Amino acid sequence: MADYDLVLFGATGFTGTLTAEYLARSAPPGCRWALAGRNRAKLEDLRARLAAIDERLGTLPLLSADIADPDSLRALAASAKVVATTVGPYLHYGEPLVAACAAEGTDYVDLTGESEFVDRMYLAHHAKAAETGARLVHSCGFDSIPHDLGAWYTVRQLPENVPLQVDGYVRVGALPSGGTFLTAMTAFSRQAAANRVAKERAAAEPPPAGRRVSTPLGGPHRVPGTGQWAVPLPTIDPQVVGHSARASARYGPDFRYRHFAAFSGLPSVAAATAGAGALFAAAQLAPARDALSKLLAPGQGPSLARRAKSWFSVRFAGSGGGQHVTTEVSGGDPGYDETAKMLAESALCLAFDDLPATAGQVTTATAMGDALIERLMRAGMSFRTL
């Protein structure tokens, strides 16, 4: 038996600390968990902070591990049922831990929004994880849980065995996290490489037998019944939804998902489009990319008061078999507080819940589905049919 139910790696960063604090308040009695990282002094400082929440955490185990030391990562993975990591950008720092968990049969969760990283990890480690029984679950934060589980929740409200169409509309009132900002910069600068790896994965991954799944970009349009404007949102989220749909016949014989950002009016659309275009252009030049990255570096984040005012809402319009449904997933601060909650609850779900038998690289909907939705609803997030 593993020494720990859950180990949090990269615990001393901004999001890592929020995740540790969430676990300090929410981990069930008897949960055997530990903090891991390369800086012992910072881990000890964090443990003291957690002991102020629960004095029993004054003896919380601290584990030394470094991405530059594969042996330390293998030992970390071997000691745990589940490893949760906040150490990104994952394209630069993530693979050694994925490899260790795949080799040791240890479940793994992260916060990546980097599609190239996810595709590379599938090609390199899915087969080994499927062999050892490890569940490698990427994108367990705002990328991509509200969208992946929201699409699944919507599909569950529609008829079975008929073609289904779901559109997701994202609205956010919050500052982006440093990690999200750097992820976007990295993705913009590596578009050609990401496209190449995506094609390699598509060629290697077997398609669903007798079924069709598509995630087209879609075009700008007015959102029916709201007066809002929608523009395509080419994040990792529709790709994750597509992978979930390929893994389950419940999405129907012909499933289509489109993903949009929703805005109150055309001026907001114009401003967002211009900003995204400028960021994409700057990301192509290394000096500009480095300068922008320093403005909002990973590890930095807004104050508690600012986060308390933040929110997100994702509405889904689903149709199939002559029926139509509108659902919504919503919550508080998406980039930090809710992301820490989603990562922690994903790890706890894998560690303790009765789940379908899966292995290899899987999505949150495939690996955890309704069990994780129930956890997140108990923790304050909303999944509802409108």
Buried (B, 14 or more C-beta within 10 A) or exposed (E): EBEBBBBBBBBBBBBBBBBBBBBBEBBEEEBBBBBBBBEEEBBEEBBEBBBEBEEEBEEBBBBBBBBEBBEBBBBBBBBBBBBBBBBBBBBEBBBBBBBBBBBBBBBBBBBBBBBBBBBBBBBBBBBBBBEBBBBBBBBBBBBBBBBBBBBBBBBBBBEEEBBBBBBBBBBBEBBBBBBBBBBBBBBBBBBEEBEEBBEBBEEEBEEBEEBBBEBEEBEEEEBEEBEBBBBBBBBBBBBBBBBBBBBBBBBBBBBBBBBBBBBEEEEBBEEBBEEBEEBBEBBEEEEBBEEBBEEBEBBEBBEEEEBEEBBBBBBBBBBBEEEEBBBBBBBBBBBBBBBBBBBBBBBBBBBBBEBEEBBBBBBBBBBBBBBBBBBBEEBEBEBEEE
